[in-house]
Amino acid sequence: MAVELLFPGRCLYCRRIHSDDGYICADCMDYIKFASGEICVKCGRKICFCHKEKLWYDYCVAPFYYKDGLKQSLLELKRGKRADFVKGFAFYMADCVRRMLPAADIIAAVPMFPKREREIGFNHAWLLAKQLSHILGIESDKRALIKTVQREKQHLLNSRMRKYNLTEAIECRSRSVCGKNILLCDDITTSGATFNACAYELKNAGAKGVFCVAAAISMQN
């Protein structure tokens, strides 16, 4: 389904139409707490756990915390209601990528099960990936990762169960990743389990590096 992104400019925080420069209105900017300078760029956690778990991805960054008005906007995007927020979130994600990550060759997205994608109308992670591709001038590949099994939603599980929920549910069927650095994107990262499962498949398919970027990181980690 083609998604029209030319909506009136709405603030990512309060969701009101505004005429200020940027994607967050001047009134809301004071409420934003940026995560990009506070989280470990290796594991993507505020409290580093790099040496506690096997990480298949090499870096993980996000511009925002998943809270307050930004949380509500991401929920609306995730539920298929606000595709117009993609451009704004991707703008801040791209800034993180430029400042904090090595150069990537291909952009991929956390996949969505096809039936679920049809129900919503789009895969929000793929829309973010396409917009990042446009901003950064890097090729994107939707088939780099596909979801073959629909399991319980990750946000309904504890951190232990999330690791096992995606076992054999994601596959890499694209030869384009071999020997390449992959920029992997999603809307939210909580435990890092989804990114790790995707990175495992990409590395097994020959990817040289996997650099993760999300629009927001959960305060729970």
N, C-alpha and C positions, 0 to 999 in steps of 0.2 A: 504493500500500500504506500503510495506516494504521500509524503507528509509536507504540508506547506508550513514553512517556518517564518513567513513574512507577517507576523502578528504585530499589533501595537507594542511598543516597548514597555514591559512591565518589570518592576523591581523584583529581583530574585528573593528578596527577604519579605517585603510586605505585600507583593503581588499587585500593587496598584500601578496604573499607568503613570509614567513620569517623563519629564523632558530633560532631566539631568544627564550629563555625560556618563557613559558607562552603563553597566547592567544592574547596579545597586544604587538606589536613590541616595541623595546626600543625607537625608534625615535618618536613613537606616545604617549608613556606613559606620556610625559610631557604635552600633550594637554588634558588629561583626567581629568575631574572634578568629583570626586566621590560624590554621593548623600547620601551614607549610614550614614554619620555623620552629615548631615544637615537637614534631614526631621524628622518630628515627627513620632516615631515608632508606635504610636497608630492609627493615621488617615492616615499616608502616605503623608502628605502635608508639604511643606516647611513653609507655614503659617498655623499653627495649627487651625483646625476647629472642634476639638473633641467635644466641648460643643455646637456646632451650629446645628449639624445634628444627627439623630439617626444612629449609626453605628452598623451593625450586626457583622462585623468582629472585632477581638480583637487587631490585630496588622497588620501593613503594612510596608514592607521595600523594598528597591531596591538598587542595587549597583551603578547604573548610572543615569544620566539625559538623557532624550530623545532629543539629539541634535547632530549636526555635523556628524562626520563619524559613530558614533554608531547608530544614527537615520537611516542613509541610510542602514546600515547592518541589522537592525531590520525590516525595510521595505522590504528588499529582502527576509528575512526569512518569514515574514508574507505573502508575495506573492507567496511563494512556490519555490523560486529560490535558496536559500542558506541554506539547511538543515544542512550543515556542520558547521554552526555557533552555533548550539544548544549546543555542548559540551563546547565551550568557555563561552557563556553566563551563562550556568548552573553552571559552575565552580565558577563564581563570585557571583551568586545567592546563592549557597550553603555556601559560606563564610559568607554572610549576615545572613543566617538562623542560622548557628552555633554560631555567635557572638551576635545576637540580639533577637532571638526568643526562646520561651520555646520549649520543646521537643514535636514533633508531632507523631501521630500514623499512619496516612494515608496521602498520597499525592494525591491531586485531581487537575484537570485542569479546567480552564474556558472552557466551551464546545463550539463547533462549530456546526452549523446546518449541518446535514449529506450531503445535496446536495452541500453545499459550500466546505465541506471537500473533497468530491469526485472531485470537480473541481480543487482544489489546489493540492490534492494528499496526504495531511496530515493536522492535526491540530497542528500548531506550539506550542501552549500552552501544548498540551499533550506530544509532543516530549521533551519539557523542563521538564515536570513532570517526565517522564520516566528517563531522565538523572539525575535529582535530586534524584530519587529513588535509582539509581545505586550508586551515590556519597555518599548519606547519609545513605544508608542501611535501608530505610523506604519503606514499602509496598505502591504501587500506585493502584488506582482504577479508571479506565476510566469511569465507569458507575455511579460514585458518583454523577455526574451532567450531564444532557443532555439538549440540546437546542431543543425545540419542535416547535418553530415558528421562521421564518426568518423575522427580522424587518430591519428598516433602519440602516445602519452602524453607530456605536456609534461616530466615529470621525467626522461625518458630522453634528452632533447635538450640540446644546449648553448644558451647564451643567444642566439646568432645564429639558430639554427634555430627556436627557440621563436617568434620574431617572425613567421616565415613559415608555421609549422605551422597557425595558426588563420585564415589568410587565407581569406575566404569560407566559413568553417565556422560562424560565429555570425551570427544575424540578430535584429533587433528588429522585432517585428510588433505591438507594442502602441501604440495612440495615446495611452495614459495618460501617457507620459513627456514628451510635448511641452510645453515651457515649464516643466518641473519639475526640481527638484533630486533626483537619484537617489542613494540609499545602496546601493552595490553590495557584496555580501559573498561571501567564500569562506573556505575553511579555512586555506589556506597561500598565501603569495605568495613567489616566489623572484626571478625577473628582472623581474616586473611585466608580462610580455608578455600574460598572460591578461587581467588587468585592463585593459590598454591596448586590446586587441582588442575587449573588451566595451564599453569607454567610447567607442571610435570609433563603434560601431554605435548606441549610445544618443545620442551627439551628432548623428549623421547623421539620427536620427529626431526631432530637435528638443529633446533634453534640454538644460536650461539649465546644469546642473552635474552632475558625477559624483564622488561621494565614496566612496572605497574603504575597506573594513575587512576584515581577515583575523584569524583567531584567532592566527596565528603568522607570523613572517617568517623566511625562511631566513637562516642565518648566512653563507651563501655570497656574499650580495650586499654 
